[in-house]
């Protein structure tokens, strides 16, 4: 089944708002085993919206539209869809009643006339109550196709899709769709795809789709079968083959589990505690760690020693050594890790020192050069990385590299 996503809104088209809705819907549709070939963004213009919707309707089985369901004049998604479907727009009494109840809860008795526009729906459509807003969702069916209209605000769209649209899409097929995610670190997307090029070329059921993340690559394996058990049997050989090809680079097969989750779990199982010493990442590593619930059991101290003076005073780094090798060096990364573990009295530690740019580079030490130190019990390891991208991307990649180094050390 082919699905297409259309995001409506001039603010999206001009980049004033990041289009997180399309990202969310694309992931959800992939998880349902739906084929997504096209995405579009169109501004608040009737003529252009009709053109985009008509094209999508002709080439897809399901068209999902977000945005443009509000009360203002430039909210015209319903009107454009009705034109493509050649249907009337009618007032839905149930939606009108919900608008009244919404304003009553706010203690407002006067409702401006334009708010009633949100009670208008496409004739002969399925109306979806929106528990987090006024504008309802709409599903307009025609033969075996469906046009799904959803509100733009993410806090309205996400729950409405999950609670109403997702079950609807599942009912559109008599087959069961099961997906599994295999996540790896230590290899870029292009190389990872090359490793499984033969699997992608030969795929039928299940399918394998790679997704690039910062410092990671995720593979979604999706199978369609008559039962969940049959789908899982189809998936298993593919997962095993990926495990064979990528080995220790695989850190999880749980879609909801992050690399930081894995590291914290391993620390707890090993009954080890953690300290951090950061320079160029400036607390980004600590932030990734403390995002995990229950991390207080293992995370003891975090030192942000951005300047040389901070490294000397806070960690106790040898000043002469710092001058000899420079802050961005294997020797300093080693000492930062060892000293932070000693200060915090932990069994494990991570240190990061590097040049995130855009300034501060030399011919010998370019932008993106990062050293990561790791103490794990009696072992001390330092890795050198040459990362690419802007300042933020380099810092984010360094965090992933650090967490992955500790993961591998804890697995030994």
N, C-alpha and C positions, 0 to 999 in steps of 0.2 A: 504494500500500500504506500503510495507516494504522498508525502505531506509537504506543504510549502508555508513559510512563515512570512508575514508582511507586518512590518512595524510602521504605524502611522503617527506622524508628528514632525513638524518643521524643526522643533528643538532637537530631535534625534538626527535629522538630516544634516543639520548644521553643526552637530557635535557639541551642542550646549549641554546635552545629557548623555551619559554613557548608556548604551543599549544593553543593559543587563537582562532584559526580558528575553531577547532573542537567544542569548547564551543559555539561559535557563530552559527555554522551550526546546532548543536544539538537543540539549542533553536528555531531556525527558523523552522526546520523540525517539532518539536513538535507543534509549533504554526500553522502549516499547517495541523495538524492532521495525520502526517505520523508516522508510527511505526518504531522506531529505536531500533534494537536489538543488533547490534554490531558496534564497532569502532576499527580501527586498525591504528598502526603507523609502517611504514616500511622504512628502510634505502635506500640509493641510490644504490641498487643492483638489476640488472635485473631479475635474477632467483627468488629471494625472492619476488620481487614486482609482478611478473607474478603469483606466487603461491597465494599471498594474494588477488590479484584482481580476479583471477579465482574462488576462494572460495566465495568471496563476490558476484560475478556475478551469481553463481549457487543458492544462497539462498536469494537473494534480488531482488526487482523490480527496484530500483534505486540505483546506486552506485555513490557517489560523492567523487571525488579525489581532493586534494589540493596539490599544489607544484610540482616541477619537470618539469615545462614547459619552463624554461629559456634556455639560449644559450650555457651553458657549457656541457661538456661531461657527467657529472653525472646527468644532467637533462634528465630523461628517462621515464617519466610517459606516454607520448604519445606512445612511442615504446612498452612499456609493455602492454598497453591497446590494441594496434593494434594486438599484438600477441594473446591476449585472444580472441579478436573478429575475428581473422583471416582476417584482412583487411590490405590494403596497406596504406602507408603514402604518401600524395601528397602535392605539394606546392600550397598554396592558393594565387592567384594573388592579391586579395583584401587585404589580410593581409600583403603581401609583399609591396604593395603600402603604407599602413599605416606605416610600418617601415621606409620607405624612408621619408615620411612626418614628422615622429617623429624626426628623426635626422636633418632634414632641419630646424625644429623649434628651435633646439638647436644650429643651425649654424654649424653643422658638415657635411661635404660632403663625408668623407671617412667612410664607414661602414664595420666593420670587418666581415669576412666570417661567423663566428659562429652565428651572429645575424640572418642570414636567416633561421636558424633552427627554429626560432620562427614563421615563416610563414608556416611551415609544419603542416598539420592537418591530421586527420584520414579520409579516403575516405568515401564519402556519409554521412558526418556528418554536423550538424548545427554549424556554426562558429559564435561566439559571440564577437563582437568588445569590446575591453578593453579600455575605455576612459582614464584610469589612468596608462597605461603601454603598453608594446609592445606585450607580449604574449596574444593571444586571448583565450577566453574560448571555449570549444568544448562540444557539446552534440552528442553522438553517439547512435543512436537508433537501436534496434534489436527486431523485433516483438513488444511486449508490454513493453519491458524493455528499460532502458536508462542508459548510462554511461556518467556522467557529470564531465568534467575536468576543474578545476579552478586554476588560478595563486595563488601562496603562499602568497605574501605580503598582509597583511590585508587591506591596503588602496586601493588595486586593487580588492581583493576578495569580500569585503563587498558590495560595490556599484554594482559590476557585478552580484552578487547573487540577490540583491534586485531589480535591474532594469530588468534583463533578465531571471534569473533562476527561481525566485519566480513566476512570471506570467506563465512560462512554466509548473511548477509543478501544479499550480492551474488548468491549462487546462487539465491536465492528468485525472482529475475526473470530472464527471458531477454533483457532489454534492458540496454543499457549506459547508465550514469548518469554524466554529466560536469558538474562545477561550476567556475565561475570567480568570483573575488571582485574587485569594483571598490571601491576605498577612497578616500574624499574627506575633506578638511578644509575648514573655513571656512563650514559651513552646518549648522544643527541638523537633527535627524531629521524633525521635523514639516514643515519647509520643504522638505527634500530629498524627502520622500514626496509633497508637493504637486507638485513639479517632474515627478515620474514617475507621477503619479496615473493618467493615461491608459494608460500602459504596464502598470501593475498591474491596472487594470480589464479590459484586453483580453488579459491573458496566458493562454496555454494551455500551449504547449511551445516555448520555455523559459519558466520562471517566474522572477520577480524578487522577492527578499525583502530589505527593508532591516533593518539591525541597528544600534542606537545604541551607540557607544562614547564614552568620555570625550573630548570634543573632535573626534570623528570619526563618520562614518557609513559603514557597509560595505554593499554590495549583493551578495548572492549570486545569480548567474544559474545555473540548473540546467536541463539538457536531458536528455531520455531518447530514445534512438534504438537502432537495431540494431547500430551500430558506433560506436566512439569518434570516428572521423572525421566521421560524420554528425552526432553530437551537437555537436561543435566548430563545424561549419558553422551549426547552428541558433543557437548562442550568439553567434557573431561579430557579426551585425547588431545585437543588443541591446547588446553591449559598445560598439560603434561609436556607437550612439545615446546611450548614457550619456556617452561621451567628448565628443560634440557638445554635450550639455546642460550638463555640469559643467566642461568645459574644464580649466583649470589647477588647479582644486580637486582633481582626481584625482592622488593621489600614488603609487598602486601598483595593479597587477592581480594581484599575487602574494599568495596567502592567508597565507603564512608571513613576509611582509616587513612590518616595522613602519615607522613614520614615521622613527624614529631610524636604522634600517637605510638608508633612502633617503638621508637627509641625509649620513651617513658615506660612502656610496658616491659621492655627488656631490662631496664634499670631496676624496676620493681622486682622482677623475677630473679635477678642476680643479687638482689639486696645491696645495691650500690647507690651511692649518692653522687650528685653532679655539681660542679662549679663551672662558671664561664668567665672568660677574659676576652673582651672585644675591643678592637681598635676601629677599623674602617666600617664595621657594621653598626657601631654605635648603639647597641641594645636591640638590634633587630633579631638576633639569635635568641636573646632572653625573652623577647616578646613572643616568638614562635613557640618556645617551651612553655611559657606560662599560659598560653591559650588552651592548654590541655588540662582538663579537670583532674584533680587529684595529684597534680605535679608537686605539691608541697611535700609529699612523702619523700621525694628524691632530690629536688632542686634546693640547694642550700644558699649559694651566693652567686651574684653576677657582678663583675667589675667592668665598667666602661672606662678604659684607659686610652683615650683617644690621643692625647699628647704624649710626647716623650717624658715630660715631667711627671705625668700621672702614672706612667709605667714604672718610673723609678720610685716615687713616693708611695703609691698604692700597692703595687705588687712586689716592690723591692728589687727590681731589675738592676743589674750592674751597669752603672753609667758608662764605664769604659767599653764594656761589651756592646752597649747600644750605639756608641759612637763608632766603634770598629766595624760592625756589621750593618748598621742601619736598622730602623724600626721594622722595615719590610724585609725579613730574612728568615731563613730556616732556624737559625740559632735563637732569634728572639721569640718566634712562635713556640719553639721548644720550651724556653724558659717561662713564657707567659702561662703555658699549660701547667707546667710543673709547680710554679709558684702559686697559682690560683688554687690548685688542689691542696697544696700545703697550708695556705692561709685559711681555706674553708674547711679543711680536714675532711676531704671527700676522697672516694676511691676513683672517681672519674672527673675529667675536666676537658673542656674544649677551649681553644684559643684561635682567634682570627686576627691577622694583620695583613694589610694589603693596600693597594692604590686603586681606589674606586673612581678617581678622575673627577672632572676632566683635567685638572692640574696635578702637579706633583710628580709627574713621570720623568724618567731619564732614559737614556739609550739602553742602560743595563736593566732598568726596572720600569717597564712600560705600564700604561694604564691597564688594569685587569689582572696584574700579578697579585696573587693572594697565597699566603702560607697559612695552613691550618694545622694546629697542634692538638694532639689528643693523648690524654693520660687515661689508661684503662687498667686498673690494678697496678702491676709492676711494669707494664709495657708503656712506652712513650713513642708515639708515631707522629711524623710531620709530613704533610703532603703539600706539594707545590701545584698551583693551578694558574693557567692563563685564561682568564674569563673574558668574554666579549659583551658589548652592549653599553648602554648608558650607565650613569652612576648608580641609579636605583637597581637596575637589572644585575649589575655586578655584585652589589651587596646582597640581593636576594639569592643569587646563585651561590654565593659564598656560604650563606646560611644552610642551604640544602646540602652542599658539599660537606660542611661540618657535621651535620646530623647524620649523613650517610656514613661518614668515617667512623663515628661512634657506634652506629648500628653494626657495621662490619666487625669492629673490634669486640663488641659485646657478643657477637655470634661465634667468635673463635673458641 
